[in-house]
Amino acid sequence: MIQRIQTLWLLLAAGASALMYRLPLWEYRQTVDAQPTPYLAPESLLMMMLITLSVLISIGSIVLFRNRPLQKKLCLGASLISAGMLALEVIQVEEIRKTLAPASGLWQFGALMPVIIMICFILAFIGIRKDEALIKSLDRLR
């Protein structure tokens, strides 16, 4: 189970999801001299639910190593969830910009996490597909 490459990609996706929970997505200042205020993902209930779902799907996919078709479906679904996280992140930052009208704002490293998560799930999907091809070729030899 651990020696398969898709397991590593799924673990990285789970780790990136957990990091997204803690890292700031955006920092803004109300005035030029004010301290920066971070915007974290847990400030949104929907974002927190998507992050939790992403972690659960990646860990669940690791456990379901014998059911490769379901693993592939979960990876594709989780990729869509991470795209949703990215879209929700942008929408929420734009909402903050409209309502608070901060003096300045900077995207932080946490904003890249949905992209990293999506890439990890896509690479895991590719690894699962290669495993299926290997199993089919071994079945033909028997």
Buried (B, 14 or more C-beta within 10 A) or exposed (E): EEEBBBBBBBBBBBBBBBBBBEBBBBBBBBEEEEEBBEBBBEEBEEBBEBBEBBBBBBBBBBEEBEEBEEBBEBBEBBBEBBBBBBEBBBEBBEEBEEEEEBEEBEBBEBBBBBBBBBBBBBBBBBBBBEBBEEEEEEEEEE
